[in-house]
């Protein structure tokens, strides 16, 4: 009896493929599972957060209370109490700082004078009535004005008459009040000297007049007589009235100036406006001796008020000045 050899079964190809596919599907299943779990956790977190937020909103709404009903009770007026300021000691004194010199103090006083004049001018304008004092020098009156400049001859020919002129200028200034402003310009040696501080008018207060008279007294007449530079300085101050005081305005000999040149200069610095009126009124005072050319008289005529009987000119001789 012959025995047939045992047949050992071999794995089929299809079985190997089945096992391979199962091993390949395992990572994919894990990934899907993880994603599903994450999605569930996210949904749970959102649901929990919305519930907590709604509870907090409801809690905040619950603690709000309605406003109290309005009342119409009268307001209680507070009593005003005034605490008196402590009184100053009677013996208190004020001392100037040691670094303030006389020039600084003079500037401060002039600034205070300017403020005083400005406040007075406002009061006058508000009332509509100026009431300004009339200006006068050597018997020659001028219209009431706020801005006045004296142009005074201080050449060598004025040595004898100069003290009397200082006295006349001081008297004229003391007739003014603090609403009116003034300055002085001296001409001598062909140049001009202006009352300091230059370039400004100052209110006609007693202190300012004292300073002006003292300044004039400290000047010494000298040199030739040429008013051109002094007149230019004077009109830079925008005056309403100018008093021109001199002995011989055009000079003499080698120092003589052409009167027509002087007339042209005055027409330039004191022109007529559209109505034919001059910017400023010029009054002229001839001292010591008569001028054969009549220059100052002609200036007063040309630069005075038109259609007026006033000449704006006066001659003051040596006798009137106390020199004879």
VEXVEX-93226 format. One record per residue (C-alpha): x, y, z; residue number from 1. Coordinates in Angstrom, 2 decimals, padded with zeros to 5 digits. Layout:
N
px, py, pz, pos
X, Y, Z, NUM
...
This chain:
324
px, py, pz, pos
000.00, 000.00, 000.00, 1
001.45, 003.11, -001.02, 2
001.04, 006.21, 001.10, 3
000.54, 009.53, -000.57, 4
002.73, 012.27, 000.70, 5
001.07, 014.85, 002.95, 6
000.20, 018.02, 001.22, 7
001.26, 021.17, 003.09, 8
-001.03, 024.06, 002.31, 9
000.72, 027.31, 001.10, 10
-000.64, 030.69, 001.95, 11
-002.63, 032.16, -000.78, 12
-001.80, 035.58, -002.15, 13
-005.21, 036.85, -001.31, 14
-004.67, 036.21, 002.43, 15
-001.48, 038.26, 002.47, 16
-003.22, 041.16, 000.85, 17
-005.96, 041.06, 003.49, 18
-003.47, 041.27, 006.34, 19
-001.61, 044.10, 004.67, 20
-004.74, 046.12, 004.24, 21
-005.67, 045.75, 007.89, 22
-002.30, 047.00, 008.99, 23
-002.61, 050.01, 006.67, 24
-006.07, 050.93, 007.90, 25
-005.03, 051.14, 011.59, 26
-003.27, 054.65, 011.52, 27
-006.09, 056.17, 009.51, 28
-008.61, 054.97, 012.06, 29
-006.59, 056.49, 014.85, 30
-006.39, 059.84, 013.10, 31
-010.13, 059.90, 012.47, 32
-010.77, 058.98, 016.08, 33
-008.55, 061.77, 017.40, 34
-010.19, 064.35, 015.16, 35
-013.65, 063.26, 016.26, 36
-012.66, 063.55, 019.91, 37
-011.17, 067.00, 019.40, 38
-014.32, 068.14, 017.63, 39
-016.44, 066.87, 020.51, 40
-014.24, 068.65, 023.05, 41
-014.48, 071.93, 021.10, 42
-018.25, 071.71, 020.92, 43
-018.41, 071.00, 024.67, 44
-016.13, 074.01, 025.42, 45
-018.27, 076.36, 023.33, 46
-021.47, 075.17, 024.95, 47
-019.99, 075.57, 028.45, 48
-018.62, 079.09, 027.69, 49
-021.91, 080.31, 026.30, 50
-023.75, 079.06, 029.37, 51
-021.32, 080.79, 031.76, 52
-021.44, 084.04, 029.80, 53
-025.22, 084.11, 029.76, 54
-025.31, 083.53, 033.51, 55
-022.92, 086.44, 034.13, 56
-025.01, 088.73, 031.92, 57
-028.13, 087.73, 033.73, 58
-026.44, 088.31, 037.08, 59
-025.33, 091.80, 036.03, 60
-028.84, 092.60, 034.85, 61
-030.27, 091.43, 038.11, 62
-028.25, 093.85, 040.28, 63
-029.35, 096.96, 038.34, 64
-031.89, 099.03, 040.21, 65
-034.32, 101.68, 038.94, 66
-033.49, 105.37, 039.54, 67
-035.11, 106.99, 042.54, 68
-038.15, 109.13, 041.76, 69
-037.35, 112.85, 041.22, 70
-037.88, 115.21, 044.10, 71
-038.62, 118.92, 044.03, 72
-037.11, 120.00, 047.32, 73
-035.72, 123.57, 047.41, 74
-031.96, 124.03, 047.15, 75
-030.35, 125.04, 050.41, 76
-028.42, 128.30, 050.05, 77
-024.89, 128.20, 051.41, 78
-023.87, 130.97, 053.73, 79
-020.86, 132.97, 052.54, 80
-018.12, 133.48, 055.03, 81
-015.37, 136.04, 054.57, 82
-012.09, 135.48, 056.30, 83
-010.31, 138.79, 056.91, 84
-006.77, 139.07, 055.56, 85
-004.04, 139.47, 058.12, 86
-003.10, 143.09, 058.58, 87
000.37, 144.29, 057.63, 88
002.67, 145.56, 060.31, 89
002.63, 149.33, 060.52, 90
006.40, 149.55, 060.45, 91
006.80, 147.56, 057.22, 92
009.02, 149.21, 054.64, 93
009.86, 148.49, 051.00, 94
013.44, 148.54, 049.83, 95
014.66, 148.66, 046.24, 96
016.74, 145.75, 045.06, 97
020.42, 146.66, 045.13, 98
020.90, 145.83, 041.43, 99
018.34, 148.43, 040.20, 100
020.18, 151.57, 039.10, 101
018.79, 155.04, 038.46, 102
018.43, 154.48, 034.70, 103
016.33, 151.35, 035.23, 104
014.18, 153.19, 037.77, 105
013.65, 156.07, 035.35, 106
012.52, 153.64, 032.62, 107
010.08, 152.01, 035.05, 108
008.64, 155.39, 036.02, 109
008.23, 156.34, 032.35, 110
006.46, 153.04, 031.67, 111
004.10, 153.75, 034.56, 112
003.48, 157.21, 033.15, 113
002.61, 155.66, 029.78, 114
000.06, 153.37, 031.41, 115
-001.44, 156.31, 033.31, 116
-001.71, 158.36, 030.14, 117
-003.25, 155.46, 028.24, 118
-005.95, 154.87, 030.86, 119
-006.75, 158.57, 030.96, 120
-007.02, 158.67, 027.19, 121
-009.50, 155.79, 027.24, 122
-011.66, 157.63, 029.76, 123
-011.65, 160.73, 027.59, 124
-012.57, 158.85, 024.42, 125
-015.42, 157.07, 026.20, 126
-016.93, 160.30, 027.44, 127
-016.64, 161.98, 024.04, 128
-015.22, 165.18, 025.57, 129
-011.46, 165.63, 025.44, 130
-011.05, 168.79, 027.51, 131
-007.33, 168.85, 026.75, 132
-005.39, 171.93, 027.88, 133
-004.47, 174.39, 025.14, 134
-000.76, 174.51, 024.29, 135
001.09, 177.81, 024.44, 136
004.69, 178.91, 024.11, 137
005.86, 182.51, 024.20, 138
002.31, 183.73, 023.73, 139
001.75, 181.54, 020.63, 140
-001.16, 179.16, 021.22, 141
-001.74, 175.90, 019.35, 142
-004.74, 173.59, 019.06, 143
-005.26, 171.20, 021.96, 144
-003.32, 168.07, 021.01, 145
-002.06, 164.85, 022.55, 146
001.38, 164.72, 020.88, 147
003.64, 167.79, 021.06, 148
007.33, 168.14, 020.14, 149
009.56, 171.16, 020.81, 150
012.40, 171.67, 018.32, 151
014.76, 174.17, 019.96, 152
017.82, 175.95, 018.63, 153
020.85, 175.19, 020.85, 154
023.52, 176.62, 018.56, 155
026.22, 179.07, 019.63, 156
023.96, 182.03, 018.87, 157
021.62, 180.90, 021.69, 158
024.13, 181.14, 024.53, 159
022.55, 184.29, 026.00, 160
018.91, 183.31, 025.42, 161
019.13, 179.61, 026.24, 162
018.27, 179.81, 029.99, 163
015.16, 181.88, 029.17, 164
014.13, 179.33, 026.54, 165
014.44, 176.51, 029.09, 166
012.14, 178.44, 031.40, 167
009.59, 179.02, 028.61, 168
009.61, 175.32, 027.60, 169
009.14, 174.23, 031.21, 170
006.21, 176.61, 031.70, 171
004.56, 175.35, 028.53, 172
004.94, 171.71, 029.59, 173
003.53, 172.34, 033.05, 174
000.29, 173.61, 031.50, 175
-000.27, 170.15, 029.97, 176
-001.67, 167.10, 031.74, 177
-000.80, 163.41, 031.68, 178
-003.15, 162.72, 028.75, 179
-000.79, 164.75, 026.56, 180
002.65, 163.52, 025.53, 181
005.76, 165.43, 024.52, 182
009.43, 165.33, 023.58, 183
012.29, 167.77, 023.01, 184
014.80, 167.88, 020.15, 185
017.73, 170.30, 020.19, 186
019.72, 171.23, 017.09, 187
023.32, 172.39, 017.38, 188
026.55, 171.88, 015.51, 189
024.60, 170.64, 012.49, 190
023.30, 167.65, 014.46, 191
020.31, 166.82, 016.67, 192
019.96, 165.75, 020.32, 193
016.70, 164.13, 021.43, 194
015.40, 163.89, 024.98, 195
016.16, 160.33, 026.17, 196
014.90, 157.72, 025.81, 197
014.94, 158.48, 022.10, 198
012.20, 157.56, 019.71, 199
009.25, 157.99, 022.06, 200
006.95, 160.56, 023.58, 201
006.32, 160.63, 027.31, 202
003.24, 161.76, 029.28, 203
003.45, 165.32, 030.62, 204
003.58, 164.28, 034.28, 205
005.37, 166.52, 036.83, 206
008.25, 164.05, 037.05, 207
008.67, 163.90, 033.27, 208
008.66, 167.71, 033.03, 209
011.27, 167.93, 035.81, 210
013.49, 165.46, 033.93, 211
013.07, 167.33, 030.64, 212
013.97, 170.69, 032.18, 213
017.00, 169.16, 033.89, 214
018.14, 167.56, 030.64, 215
017.90, 170.86, 028.76, 216
019.84, 172.64, 031.49, 217
022.70, 170.14, 031.12, 218
023.10, 170.87, 027.38, 219
025.52, 173.58, 026.27, 220
024.68, 175.70, 023.21, 221
027.41, 175.39, 020.59, 222
028.15, 175.16, 016.90, 223
026.08, 176.22, 013.93, 224
022.34, 176.32, 013.43, 225
020.94, 173.66, 011.06, 226
017.48, 172.29, 011.96, 227
017.23, 169.62, 009.21, 228
018.26, 166.61, 011.32, 229
016.22, 167.81, 014.30, 230
013.08, 168.27, 012.22, 231
013.39, 164.77, 010.77, 232
013.70, 163.31, 014.27, 233
010.73, 165.33, 015.49, 234
008.38, 164.13, 012.75, 235
009.39, 160.51, 013.29, 236
007.54, 160.85, 016.62, 237
004.24, 161.46, 014.77, 238
003.46, 164.81, 016.44, 239
000.25, 166.78, 016.13, 240
001.91, 170.09, 017.06, 241
005.54, 171.13, 016.59, 242
007.04, 174.25, 018.16, 243
010.10, 175.44, 016.23, 244
012.17, 177.86, 018.33, 245
015.26, 179.58, 016.91, 246
017.23, 182.78, 016.53, 247
018.30, 182.57, 012.90, 248
016.90, 179.36, 011.45, 249
018.85, 179.51, 008.21, 250
022.18, 180.45, 009.79, 251
024.63, 182.96, 008.34, 252
027.88, 183.08, 006.39, 253
029.53, 179.73, 005.69, 254
026.90, 178.03, 007.89, 255
023.92, 179.44, 006.02, 256
021.43, 176.97, 004.54, 257
019.10, 177.59, 001.61, 258
015.63, 178.48, 002.86, 259
014.03, 176.83, -000.19, 260
015.78, 173.59, 000.75, 261
014.30, 173.97, 004.24, 262
010.82, 174.52, 002.80, 263
011.17, 171.41, 000.62, 264
012.25, 169.35, 003.61, 265
009.19, 170.42, 005.60, 266
006.88, 169.65, 002.67, 267
008.44, 166.17, 002.55, 268
008.12, 165.29, 006.24, 269
004.86, 167.19, 006.85, 270
002.84, 166.68, 003.65, 271
-000.80, 167.48, 003.06, 272
-003.44, 164.77, 003.18, 273
-006.26, 164.24, 000.68, 274
-008.24, 167.09, 002.24, 275
-005.30, 169.50, 001.93, 276
-004.49, 169.53, 005.65, 277
-001.00, 169.05, 007.04, 278
-000.19, 166.08, 009.24, 279
001.02, 168.41, 012.01, 280
000.65, 172.06, 012.86, 281
003.95, 173.96, 013.11, 282
004.25, 177.01, 015.38, 283
007.38, 179.19, 015.10, 284
009.09, 181.43, 017.66, 285
011.74, 183.91, 016.53, 286
014.16, 184.90, 019.31, 287
016.54, 187.81, 019.94, 288
016.59, 189.49, 016.52, 289
014.20, 189.81, 013.61, 290
014.96, 187.63, 010.60, 291
015.23, 189.77, 007.50, 292
014.26, 186.75, 005.35, 293
011.18, 186.00, 007.47, 294
011.82, 182.23, 007.20, 295
010.10, 181.19, 010.44, 296
007.13, 183.42, 009.70, 297
006.75, 181.75, 006.28, 298
007.02, 178.27, 007.79, 299
004.27, 179.13, 010.27, 300
002.09, 180.38, 007.44, 301
002.59, 177.33, 005.23, 302
002.26, 174.74, 008.01, 303
-000.37, 176.39, 010.14, 304
-004.14, 175.97, 009.95, 305
-005.58, 177.25, 006.69, 306
-008.27, 179.92, 006.62, 307
-007.36, 180.99, 010.14, 308
-006.61, 184.45, 011.53, 309
-003.89, 182.96, 013.74, 310
-000.41, 183.51, 012.35, 311
001.28, 180.79, 014.42, 312
004.33, 183.02, 014.72, 313
005.79, 185.21, 017.46, 314
008.91, 187.28, 017.91, 315
010.46, 187.48, 021.40, 316
013.17, 190.14, 021.56, 317
016.07, 190.60, 023.89, 318
014.06, 192.85, 026.20, 319
011.31, 190.29, 026.67, 320
013.94, 187.66, 027.36, 321
015.51, 189.86, 030.04, 322
018.75, 190.34, 028.12, 323
018.60, 194.17, 028.09, 324
